[in-house]
Amino acid sequence: MTATMPQDPETRLAVEVHGLRVVTEAGQPIVDGVSFTVYPGEVLAVIGESGSGKTTTALALLGFAGPGTAIAAGTVRIAGEALLGRPEPQTRRLRSRLVSYVPQDPALALNPARRVGVQLYEIVRAHGRHADADGAVGRALERARLPTDQRFLRRFPHQLSGGQRQRVVIAQALLLDPAVVVLDEPTTGLDAVTRQEFLTHLDRLRAETGAAMVYVTHDVAAIAPLADRVAVLHSGRIVEQGPARTVLVRPAAVYTRHLLAAVPDPHRPTPRPDGPDPDTTGALLRIRGLAATHRSGAQQVVAAHGVDLDLPAGTCLALVGESGSGKTTIGRCVAGLHRPDTGTVTLDGKPLGPTARRRDRDQRQAIQIVSQSASESLNPRRTVGAELARVLRHFDTVGEADTARRVAELLDSVRLPQAMADRYPGQLSGGERQRAAIARALAAGPRVLICDEITSALDVSVQATVLDLLSDLRRRLDLTLLFITHDLGVVASIADHVALLHHGRIEVSGPTRDVLHDNPHPLARRLLDAAPSLSLSHHPGALAPPIGRTPHPHH
């Protein structure tokens, strides 16, 4: 079902898309018959699973088609200007002036070898705005809440924090006062507090500039308070669109209902019994007095300080905190990938060496880690089957004759078809790569599995599949999980116990239900208040305008 808002004759639409069709070289449709409109100052959220056509649709708003694809039909008008069918030089001149793009990863969008100021000024000058270059750059930086002094402009991207890099990309997008800003998964990987700050800032920019925004995301709960309208994509088609409060509270399409049901929510935890008490003396993994630092030249940053944790066998403990809180460093210390300054890690009462090289084979085998990026776990030049077989041989978990059978069993255990054994990581989807990375860790036969933000870049349905898979593996293999995340919704659905970190220290710990509900600690309240929640954002009984703004006049 598709629908467009009735056009107000007194208001020019910021975006008009009709009958958009994008196909592969073989003629296979990626986006088929997509139509929607967006008014000035309005936020349209485009949601759907990976492969639904969200990014392809977003790129088409700039007149782009990805490698091996082409825009085969349809019209795209930005502020009344037709964008498709023009010679590329004309289309290029319209970009940034009429429509700009904020990519998923600011680190990839900025040239690491060029100073921030140079990268801002070159956009202005490329569009012939030489006389007003200083004013345009200054206004864009102020809107993005960034310094405007020369010291900041002379910095390189690597000298900025992740949040600053993101705001530089926002400043780039606002340089020429475009009518439309397209945002492609801009909050992927951000912790809840930083994400909330970013979305609040984005809403402020929308109010200040009057720009329309097309926000592509799989993070449905996070965008819910910001969106005026929602369009739901499935297999390249819009299955439902309308006001956000209608679509997110009373979805008409079966697909939308399934998609929303998969969204984790810390205020609507999955019912399940808690695991064993983490204070039991029979902990499988024990951490005492762990302290760790990061050094960069003469600078030293404390990443963990005085950390004490216990993991009983078969339980899941979640480490939660904002970016820079030290949770990944603790996980890497447990895995032997980062040398702690002080403290001990014991397994079954036996101390582990400070690094993997100082541990024996059985100890290395017992603790495996799955990284946030599956590309860090899988060799891009090996097929999935070859990678799994290499791990099996290294740890001698099966005989040579049984390797193929065991590879097939591992793929089956993570719900991947056996045909995936012959594929390279680059030929898999994001969810498939993450499951292959889990299979690689399982090939070692571990007792403890460290999961470091493994669901942060996955859409909600794939995320739900991975979480369900991990819960199933815990039961069948008696795995103990150390689950590192910033997503309290995920914590509510998988963890027995949770430890909240702040500046390398554990501030709060205990059973998940106790920590997430009615906990008076300021950190617990701050993280929970910042956590996105569909049940709170658009609850039928709490439909006040979100983020302090009034509803869009066309609603």
Secondary structure, DSSP 4 states (H G I P E B T S, - for coil): ----PPPPTTS--SEEEEEEEEEETT--EEEEEEEEEE-TT-EEEEE--TTSSHHHHHHHTTT---TTEEEEEEEEEETTEE-TTS-HHHHHHHBTTTEEEE-S-HHHHS-TTS-HHHHHHHHHHHTT--TTHHHHHHHHHHHTT---SHHHHT--GGGS-HHHHHHHHHHHHHTT--SEEEEESTTTT--HHHHHHHHHHHHHHHHHH--EEEEEES-HHHHTTT-SEEEEEETTEEEEEEEHHHHHHS--SHHHHHHHHTS--TTSPPP----S-TT-TT-SEEEEEEEEEEEETTEEEEEEEEEEEEE-TT-EEEEEESTTSSHHHHHHHHHTSS--SEEEEEETTEEPPSSGGGS-HHHHHHEEEE-SSGGGTS-TTS-HHHHHHHHHHHTT-S-GGGHHHHHHHHHHHTT--GGGGGS-GGGS-HHHHHHHHHHHHHHT--SEEEEESTTTTS-HHHHHHHHHHHHHHHHHH--EEEEEES-HHHHHHH-SEEEEEETTEEEEEEEHHHHHSS---HHHHHHHHHS--HHHHT-TT--PPGGG-PPPTT-
